[in-house]
Structures are given as C-alpha cells and as structure tokens.
Amino acid sequence: MFKVLVSDPISDLGIQQLVDAPDVVVDKKTGLNEDELVAIIGEYDALLVRSQTRVTARIMEAGTRLKVVGRAGVGVDNIDLNAATTQGIIVINAPDGNTITTCEHTFAMMMAVARHIPQAYLKTVGGEWDRKSFLGVELRNKTLGVLGMGRIGSEVAKRAKAFGMNILGYDPFLTEERAEKLGVKLATVEEIVRNADFMTVHTPLTPETRHMIGRAQFEIMKPGMRIVNCARGGIIDEMALVEAVNSGIVAGAAFDVFESEPPAPDHPFLSNPKIIVTPHLGASTVEAQENVAIDVSEQVLHILRDEPFMNAVNMPPIPANLQSKLQPYFELGEKLGSFVAQCTEGAVQEIVVGYSGELAELDTQPITRYIVKGVLSHHLGSEQVNVVNSLHLAKVRDLNIVTNKSHAAKDFTNLVTVSLRTKQEERTVSGTLLTGYGPRIVAIDKFPVDVTPEGNLILISHNDKPGIIGSVGTLLGDNGVNIATMQVGRQLVGGSAIMILRVDKSAPKEVLDKITGLPSLNNAKEITL
C-alpha cells in the first residue's frame, strides 16, 4: 500500500481518485509546522500541497519513502526543488488546471468593461434608474488584440471568434503557420496597439514584458481602446494607463491583477470610474480548484505505480557517471540559450544545437534541456519553464529542436554551439569550459571572442572603423555607465565587427538608442545573464 499525505486544504473531489485507489491510503493533516511534518513524513510515499505548506530540504531528508511531492497549482516557490532533486524526489504541478477559468474571467471582464456593468449595478442598487450614462459597445466586428498566445491566450482567441471578433495575435513564438491554425492574424505589439478596439494580455511577467504597454504605446494607441489584464500585474504600466484613461485615449480598463497586491487604499484604479477591478480571481472557481487537484492526483498515482507521467518540474535522475561529465555544462548551456534569445529578433522557429569534441560521445539531452530552458525563459519567464518541461513547451509551440554532433572541436576539447532561427534572422553563439575559469563564450556569429557569460552585457554590431570604441566609451561615460571589460571581434580589417561590453549596471534604453545612432553603428542590445 502507498501512503499519501495531504497537508493543505485540497478539494475532496480533486483527490477522490487517490481515495478510491485500492493500493493507496490517504491521510489529510493540515496546518502542520515543519517539525510536525518532519516527525511523520517518513511514513509516506507522496505529499500533496497547495501554497501553505513549505516543503523544505529538512522535510524531504526526513521523507525516506517519498517518491513525489505534488503541488495542486502552478507555482512551486514553496518547494525546495534542488533538495528534491538531490533526494531523488519528483516534484509535479498542474499547469493546465487554471486555463479555462482564467480565460472565462477575461471574457467576464471584457463584457463588463464593454457594457459598464459594475458601474450600472452600483447606480441601480443605489436607487438611480440611469440608462443614459451607460451606453456600451458590442464585441461583434471589433478587433481584439491578444498579447500572448499560450494556453490561455489561445482559448480567449477561440471564444472571441464565436463573438464575431477579428483577432490580432502576438507571441514571441507565434509563427504565421500556427497563427493560421488558431484563426488569428499574426501581428506585432505596435500593430495591435494601433489597430485593436480591445486588448487583453496573457504573457508572463519577465524583464522583457514588464511595462510592455507603457507611455510610448499609449501615445500611438487607437483612441477608444479597452484593455483587460487577467495575467500579471506590471505587464501594463499602471500609472501610464491612468493617464491614458483620464485623457480619453483608453475608454475603459478591467484589471484582475496589480503590480503590488493587495493595492494600496489610495491606488488610482480604485477611484477611477472607468476602471473595473477584481481581487485576483482568475483561478477562483470551484472547477479550477478541483481540476488542479485532479490533475496532480492523477500524476501522483502514475508515479507511485511506476507508470508514465507528466508535469514534473525538477530534473529527472541522471546516472552518476554521466552526471559528473555533463553537470559542468548545464550552466553554460542555459546561459548560451539565454544569450542568443536576447540578441535575436522575431518569432523563434528553430533552435539548432551543436556538440563538438568529447561531448559528441555522450547523451547530451540534459544539456539541450538547459539550452532550451534558457531560450524559453527569456520569453515565458523562469516560473513557467524548467529543465523538465522545456522540450515539451518547445513542442507545443511548434518550435523545432535540431541537434548535431561532431568529434572535431577545432581549438577546444568541447564546444557547444547554439543557433536561433527566426523569420527575420539567425544568430549563433558558441561556448566552452576553460579550466580554472568556468563557462566562456568563444564566438558570436562568425566573430571570435572571449567573454564570461555573466552580469550586464551590451552587444554592439558595427563597421570596423577608427574611433568607434572611443565614441561608444564616451557616450556611456557621459551617461554614467561604467565599462568593466570590453571585447571586439572582427574577421576583416574595415569589415563588419562586433563589440561586447560588460558594464557595472544596466544601461537605460535611451542610452542604447543613442549608441545605435552613432555613425557606423548598426545595432546595440543589452543582455543580462
């Protein structure tokens, strides 16, 4: 018999399949502290939690029988993943259980902002019969811009089509082929901002998406836009939105999320009659709470019975002899993936990974997982992507992964090369491990370099002419950005070249724009590793 401990309040219906299983005994003991859990966890084969229980290294060390920890939800911040991997314990979550409920809440908010439902309700129950103040708009024949075409965004688009809306879709991994399958028109953020009547965001919050809709976007926005955010606070600049609402650019907004939750009592959203708010209710339905519990319970049962399972969020065990050879390359792989993702424009279509030298003799899929994690994390956020699900997330986004191996590594014992192909361009970065120095980037595109992949970097494409280095250094110095190290790569004197700088702090976007504007400079990108 397998014993399962449920240490947080979880839907009874959600765990019913565990209760009904003939080879499983389920104990529900909620509200336990760490010491209490340590005292009893040795009896159990599986632990189910939500967000209250913190599953620490100490608890997992005491769980000598533990095979799996299941999180009935998406986030796993309350579980020590490194400790779980060390102990050989699988951690799983339920990433799909909230999809439909968040999608439906988005539509509820969209309808509410289109027809002024909360405002009309307040007046009516307050004794006023006011029909003239609440003239709304139809969704039919309107253009909806969906920023983020993952699980939730795709479901929103499907329902919007049923309302007769025209859909513009943006996603860093959305290709024209996939957009056609989804029945949406592929668009840029700027095209959505300029042309949509309604806009809804469904991206994770990353440095790339933080304030992706801000003052610059409101300045070019189609007047009368209505905006919905049921994703993450911070994707839309809240103060810039208030200004846009007050100036008449935005006709109305509906937000389920805030940059800081709960919002301060004097937050301007709470007193603006054109902004509707709810307290992060996207996943708050009976069905959603049941679904995440059902999903995680099903996978726990598969793991206990040694059957195939899904949704693991920590690294599966690797044989010890292979682990010792591959582990030094995990950090290098993830940083190469992150680097090339940050310097490439366009929707990602293909990742080509090359292994040269002694690595060609080994099973390098674990390194590939880290490389793909590095690429996807830049666009989807580290909360959504891990080394276990990275290849699956690439597959569901029609992102092709190609692996090549060669015994020849030129001047290096081992070389890892990552090429990222988009519809607009292809960029390549190569790296290796140097004894005593750790991970190094040794080539960017066709240019040889020697760069430690860490900190704040600025990658500049330019023509090889006298004075370029001095003009860049002067501009950065004048703007308070100090250069720590610098590398220049070129193949021919006077031809195309690259410059990569490590700086002491992040360079503001306006400074990067000024660099690009210098004579003979083609492009400047900030890369954070």
C-alpha positions in Angstrom: 0.0 0.0 0.0 1.1 3.5 -0.8 0.5 6.3 1.8 -0.3 9.8 0.6 -0.3 12.8 3.0 -2.4 15.9 2.1 -1.0 18.7 4.2 -3.1 21.7 2.8 -6.8 22.1 2.2 -7.4 20.5 -1.2 -10.7 19.7 -2.9 -12.1 16.3 -1.8 -13.4 15.7 -5.3 -9.9 16.5 -6.6 -8.2 13.7 -4.6 -11.1 11.2 -5.0 -9.2 9.1 -7.4 -6.5 8.6 -4.8 -9.0 7.9 -2.1 -10.7 5.3 -4.4 -7.4 3.6 -5.4 -7.2 0.1 -3.9 -3.4 0.5 -3.4 -3.4 3.9 -1.8 -4.2 5.2 1.7 -4.8 9.0 2.0 -4.3 11.0 5.2 -5.4 14.6 5.5 -3.5 16.5 8.1 -3.5 20.3 7.5 -1.9 23.1 9.4 1.3 21.2 10.4 4.5 23.1 11.0 7.9 22.0 9.8 8.8 20.0 13.0 5.4 18.2 12.9 5.9 17.3 9.2 9.4 16.1 9.8 8.1 13.8 12.6 5.6 12.0 10.4 6.8 12.3 6.7 8.9 9.2 6.9 5.7 7.1 6.8 4.6 8.5 3.4 5.3 7.8 -0.3 3.7 11.1 -1.6 3.0 14.6 -0.3 0.3 16.8 -1.7 0.3 20.6 -1.0 -1.0 23.9 -2.2 0.7 27.1 -1.2 0.6 27.0 2.6 3.0 24.1 3.3 6.7 24.9 2.8 8.3 21.7 1.7 11.9 22.3 2.9 15.1 20.3 2.5 14.7 19.1 6.1 11.3 17.7 5.4 12.5 15.9 2.3 15.5 14.5 4.0 13.2 13.0 6.6 10.9 11.6 3.9 12.9 8.5 3.4 9.9 6.9 1.5 8.9 10.0 -0.5 8.8 9.4 -4.3 6.8 12.5 -5.2 5.6 15.9 -4.0 2.6 17.2 -5.8 1.6 20.9 -5.9 -2.1 21.5 -6.7 -1.5 24.6 -8.7 1.1 26.2 -11.0 3.8 27.8 -8.8 6.3 25.8 -6.9 8.1 28.5 -4.9 7.1 26.8 -1.6 9.0 23.6 -2.6 12.8 23.3 -2.5 13.4 21.9 -5.9 17.2 21.4 -5.5 16.7 19.4 -2.3 14.0 17.3 -4.0 16.3 16.5 -6.9 19.2 15.7 -4.5 16.9 13.3 -2.7 15.5 11.8 -6.0 12.0 13.1 -5.3 9.9 14.0 -8.2 8.0 17.4 -8.0 4.9 17.8 -10.1 2.5 20.7 -10.6 -0.8 21.3 -12.5 -0.1 23.9 -15.2 -3.3 23.5 -17.2 -5.9 23.4 -14.5 -6.5 27.2 -14.4 -6.6 27.7 -18.2 -10.3 27.8 -18.9 -11.3 29.6 -15.7 -8.8 32.4 -16.4 -10.0 32.6 -20.0 -13.6 32.9 -18.9 -12.8 35.6 -16.3 -11.1 37.5 -19.1 -14.3 37.4 -21.0 -16.3 38.4 -18.0 -14.1 41.4 -17.6 -14.2 42.3 -21.3 -18.0 42.2 -21.2 -18.1 44.2 -18.0 -15.9 47.0 -19.4 -17.8 47.0 -22.8 -21.2 47.4 -21.1 -20.3 49.3 -17.8 -21.9 46.5 -15.8 -20.4 47.2 -12.3 -21.0 51.0 -12.6 -24.6 50.4 -13.7 -25.2 47.9 -10.9 -24.0 50.4 -8.3 -26.3 53.1 -9.5 -29.3 50.8 -9.8 -29.0 49.4 -6.3 -28.4 52.9 -5.1 -31.8 53.9 -6.3 -31.0 55.6 -9.6 -32.6 54.4 -12.8 -29.9 55.8 -15.2 -29.9 54.3 -18.7 -28.3 57.3 -20.5 -24.9 57.2 -18.7 -24.0 53.6 -19.7 -24.0 53.4 -23.5 -21.8 50.4 -24.3 -20.3 48.8 -27.3 -20.7 45.4 -29.0 -17.9 42.9 -29.3 -19.1 41.8 -32.7 -16.9 43.1 -35.6 -14.5 44.6 -33.2 -10.8 43.8 -33.3 -9.3 42.1 -30.3 -5.5 42.1 -29.8 -4.2 39.2 -27.7 -0.8 39.7 -26.3 0.5 36.2 -25.5 -0.9 33.2 -27.5 -0.1 30.4 -25.0 -2.7 28.2 -23.4 -4.9 31.0 -22.0 -4.5 33.4 -24.9 -5.4 30.7 -27.4 -8.6 29.9 -25.5 -9.5 33.6 -25.4 -9.0 33.8 -29.2 -11.2 30.8 -29.8 -14.1 32.3 -27.8 -13.6 35.7 -29.3 -14.1 34.2 -32.8 -17.5 32.9 -31.5 -18.4 36.5 -30.6 -17.6 37.6 -34.2 -14.4 39.4 -33.3 -11.4 39.8 -35.5 -8.3 38.7 -33.7 -4.7 40.0 -33.9 -2.3 37.7 -32.0 1.2 38.5 -30.7 3.6 36.0 -29.1 7.4 35.7 -29.4 6.9 32.1 -30.5 3.9 32.6 -32.8 4.6 31.7 -36.4 2.3 32.5 -39.4 1.6 28.8 -39.7 0.4 28.4 -36.1 -1.5 31.7 -36.2 -3.4 30.4 -39.2 -4.2 27.2 -37.3 -5.6 29.3 -34.5 -7.6 31.5 -36.8 -5.8 34.7 -35.8 -3.7 37.3 -37.8 -0.1 37.4 -36.7 0.7 41.0 -35.5 3.4 43.0 -33.7 2.7 44.8 -30.4 2.7 48.1 -32.3 0.2 46.8 -34.8 -2.2 45.7 -32.0 -1.8 49.0 -30.2 -2.6 51.0 -33.3 -5.5 48.9 -34.6 -7.3 47.0 -31.9 -10.5 48.0 -30.2 -9.9 45.7 -27.3 -6.7 44.4 -25.9 -6.0 41.5 -23.5 -2.6 40.4 -22.1 -1.7 36.8 -21.4 2.1 36.8 -21.1 4.2 36.0 -18.1 5.9 38.9 -16.3 9.5 39.0 -17.3 12.0 41.8 -17.7 11.1 41.7 -21.4 7.3 42.1 -20.8 7.4 44.4 -17.8 5.6 47.6 -18.9 5.4 46.3 -22.4 2.4 48.6 -22.6 3.5 52.0 -21.3 3.5 55.6 -22.2 5.2 55.0 -25.6 2.4 52.6 -26.6 -0.4 54.8 -25.3 0.9 57.7 -27.4 0.2 55.7 -30.6 -2.8 53.8 -29.4 -6.1 53.7 -31.2 -8.4 56.1 -29.4 -11.2 54.3 -27.5 -9.2 51.2 -26.7 -10.5 49.0 -23.9 -7.9 47.0 -22.0 -8.1 43.8 -19.9 -5.4 42.3 -17.7 -6.0 39.0 -16.0 -2.4 37.8 -16.4 0.2 39.5 -14.2 0.4 43.0 -12.7 3.2 45.0 -14.2 2.8 44.0 -17.8 0.9 47.3 -18.3 2.3 50.4 -16.7 -0.5 51.3 -14.2 0.3 55.0 -13.9 0.6 55.4 -17.6 -2.8 53.7 -18.0 -4.5 56.0 -15.6 -3.1 59.0 -17.6 -4.4 57.4 -20.8 -7.9 56.8 -19.3 -8.1 60.3 -18.0 -7.0 61.8 -21.3 -9.6 59.8 -23.2 -7.2 57.5 -25.2 -8.4 54.5 -23.3 -12.2 54.2 -23.0 -12.1 51.7 -20.1 -10.0 49.0 -18.4 -10.6 45.9 -16.4 -7.8 44.6 -14.1 -7.7 41.4 -12.0 -4.1 41.9 -11.1 -1.9 44.6 -9.7 1.8 45.4 -9.6 1.6 45.2 -5.8 -1.1 43.1 -4.2 -3.2 44.0 -2.5 -3.1 47.5 -3.9 -2.7 50.5 -1.6 -6.0 52.1 -0.5 -5.2 55.2 -2.5 -4.3 53.3 -5.7 -5.8 55.4 -8.5 -7.5 52.3 -10.1 -9.8 52.1 -7.1 -11.3 55.5 -7.5 -11.4 55.8 -11.3 -15.0 55.2 -12.7 -13.7 53.9 -16.0 -11.5 51.1 -14.4 -13.0 47.9 -13.2 -11.0 45.8 -10.7 -11.3 42.4 -9.1 -9.0 40.8 -6.4 -7.0 38.3 -8.5 -10.0 36.0 -9.1 -8.7 34.5 -12.4 -8.3 31.0 -10.9 -11.1 31.3 -8.3 -13.7 28.8 -9.4 -14.8 25.6 -7.9 -13.9 23.8 -11.1 -10.4 25.2 -11.2 -9.6 24.2 -7.7 -10.9 20.7 -8.4 -9.1 20.5 -11.8 -5.7 21.3 -10.4 -6.2 18.7 -7.6 -7.5 16.1 -10.1 -4.5 16.7 -12.5 -1.9 16.4 -9.7 -3.6 13.4 -8.1 -3.6 11.6 -11.4 0.1 12.1 -11.9 0.9 11.2 -8.3 -0.9 7.9 -8.9 1.1 7.2 -12.1 4.4 7.9 -10.3 3.6 5.7 -7.4 2.8 2.9 -9.8 5.9 3.5 -11.9 3.7 4.5 -14.9 4.5 7.3 -17.4 3.7 10.7 -16.0 3.7 14.4 -17.0 4.3 17.9 -15.4 7.5 17.2 -13.5 9.3 20.4 -12.6 12.6 19.2 -11.4 15.4 17.4 -13.2 14.9 13.7 -13.6 17.7 11.5 -12.3 20.8 11.1 -14.4 23.3 8.2 -13.9 26.1 9.3 -11.6 28.9 8.7 -14.1 27.1 10.7 -16.8 26.0 13.4 -14.3 29.7 14.1 -13.4 30.6 14.7 -17.0 27.5 16.8 -18.0 26.8 18.9 -15.0 29.6 21.4 -15.6 27.9 22.2 -18.9 24.4 22.8 -17.5 25.1 26.4 -16.6 26.9 27.1 -19.9 24.0 25.7 -21.9 21.4 27.7 -20.1 23.4 30.9 -20.5 24.1 30.3 -24.2 20.4 29.8 -24.7 19.5 33.0 -22.8 22.2 35.0 -24.6 21.1 34.1 -28.1 17.4 34.6 -27.2 18.2 38.1 -26.0 20.1 39.1 -29.2 17.6 37.7 -31.7 14.6 39.5 -33.2 11.4 37.8 -34.4 9.3 34.8 -33.6 11.5 31.8 -32.7 11.1 29.0 -35.2 14.1 26.6 -34.7 16.9 26.0 -32.2 20.0 24.2 -33.6 22.4 22.8 -31.0 25.8 21.5 -31.9 28.1 19.5 -29.7 31.7 19.1 -30.7 34.6 17.1 -29.2 34.3 14.7 -26.3 30.6 15.7 -25.8 29.7 14.1 -29.1 30.2 10.7 -27.4 27.7 11.4 -24.6 23.9 11.6 -24.2 23.7 15.4 -24.2 19.9 15.7 -24.0 20.1 17.0 -20.4 22.3 19.9 -21.7 19.9 20.5 -24.5 17.1 20.9 -21.9 19.0 23.6 -20.2 19.7 25.4 -23.5 16.0 25.3 -24.5 15.2 26.5 -20.9 17.5 29.5 -21.4 15.8 30.4 -24.7 12.2 30.0 -23.5 12.8 31.6 -20.1 13.6 34.9 -21.8 10.2 35.0 -23.3 8.0 33.0 -20.9 9.6 33.6 -17.6 11.5 31.3 -15.2 8.3 30.4 -13.3 6.8 28.7 -16.3 9.9 27.0 -17.8 12.2 24.4 -16.2 14.6 21.7 -17.4 12.0 19.0 -17.4 9.2 20.8 -19.3 11.4 22.9 -21.6 11.3 20.4 -24.5 7.6 19.9 -24.1 6.9 23.7 -24.1 9.0 24.0 -27.3 7.0 21.2 -28.9 3.6 22.7 -28.2 4.8 26.0 -29.7 5.9 24.2 -32.9 9.5 25.2 -32.1 11.8 22.8 -33.9 14.9 21.5 -31.9 17.8 20.1 -34.0 20.9 18.5 -32.5 24.1 18.0 -34.4 27.3 16.2 -33.2 30.9 16.3 -34.4 34.1 14.8 -33.0 36.1 17.8 -34.2 36.0 20.8 -31.9 38.8 22.9 -33.5 40.8 24.6 -30.7 38.7 23.3 -27.8 38.3 20.0 -26.1 34.5 20.5 -26.1 32.4 23.2 -27.8 28.6 23.9 -27.5 27.1 26.0 -30.3 23.5 27.3 -30.3 21.8 28.8 -33.3 18.4 30.5 -33.1 16.4 30.9 -36.3 13.5 33.3 -36.6 11.7 34.5 -39.7 13.8 37.7 -39.5 17.3 36.4 -38.8 19.6 33.7 -37.5 22.1 34.3 -34.6 24.7 31.9 -33.3 26.7 31.7 -30.1 29.4 29.2 -29.1 30.8 28.4 -25.7 33.1 26.1 -23.8 34.5 25.5 -20.3 38.0 26.7 -19.6 39.8 25.0 -16.7 40.1 27.4 -13.8 37.8 30.0 -15.5 34.4 28.2 -16.0 31.9 28.9 -18.8 33.1 31.2 -21.6 31.5 32.5 -24.8 34.1 32.0 -27.5 32.2 33.0 -30.6 29.3 35.2 -31.5 28.0 34.6 -35.1 31.2 34.5 -37.1 33.3 36.6 -34.7 35.8 35.0 -32.2 35.5 36.5 -28.7 36.4 35.5 -25.1 33.6 36.6 -22.7 32.5 35.4 -19.3 28.7 34.9 -19.6 27.5 36.8 -16.5 26.3 40.3 -15.5 25.1 43.2 -17.7 26.4 43.0 -21.2 26.0 45.2 -24.3 26.4 43.6 -27.7 27.1 46.1 -30.5 27.2 45.4 -34.2 29.3 48.0 -36.1 31.6 48.7 -39.0 35.3 48.3 -38.2 36.5 51.9 -38.4 38.8 54.1 -36.3 37.2 55.9 -33.4 34.2 53.5 -32.8 35.4 52.3 -29.5 36.2 55.8 -28.2 32.8 57.2 -29.2 30.9 54.3 -27.5 33.0 54.7 -24.3 32.5 58.4 -24.2 28.7 58.1 -24.7 28.4 55.5 -21.9 30.6 57.5 -19.6 28.6 60.7 -20.2 25.5 58.7 -19.2 27.0 57.3 -16.0 27.5 53.7 -17.3 30.9 52.3 -16.4 32.7 49.7 -18.7 34.2 46.8 -16.8 35.6 44.8 -19.7 35.4 45.0 -23.5 35.9 42.5 -26.4 36.0 43.3 -30.1 35.6 40.6 -32.7 36.2 41.0 -36.4 37.3 38.9 -39.4 38.5 41.5 -41.9 40.0 44.9 -41.3 37.4 47.5 -42.2 34.6 45.0 -42.4 31.7 44.2 -40.1 32.5 43.7 -36.5 31.0 43.2 -33.0 31.8 44.8 -29.7 30.7 43.2 -26.4 31.0 45.2 -23.2 30.4 44.2 -19.6 29.1 47.2 -17.7 28.6 47.8 -13.9 24.9 48.5 -14.2 22.0 48.1 -16.7 22.1 50.7 -19.4 18.8 52.6 -20.0 17.0 52.1 -23.3 17.6 55.7 -24.3 21.3 55.1 -24.0 21.2 52.1 -26.2 19.2 54.1 -28.7 21.9 56.8 -28.7 24.6 54.1 -29.3 22.7 52.8 -32.3 22.5 56.4 -33.6 26.3 56.8 -33.6 28.0 56.7 -37.1 28.9 53.2 -38.4 27.0 51.5 -35.6 24.2 49.2 -36.7 22.6 47.8 -33.5 23.0 47.7 -29.7 21.4 45.2 -27.4 21.6 44.8 -23.7 21.9 41.2 -22.5 21.5 40.2 -18.8 22.9 36.9 -17.6 
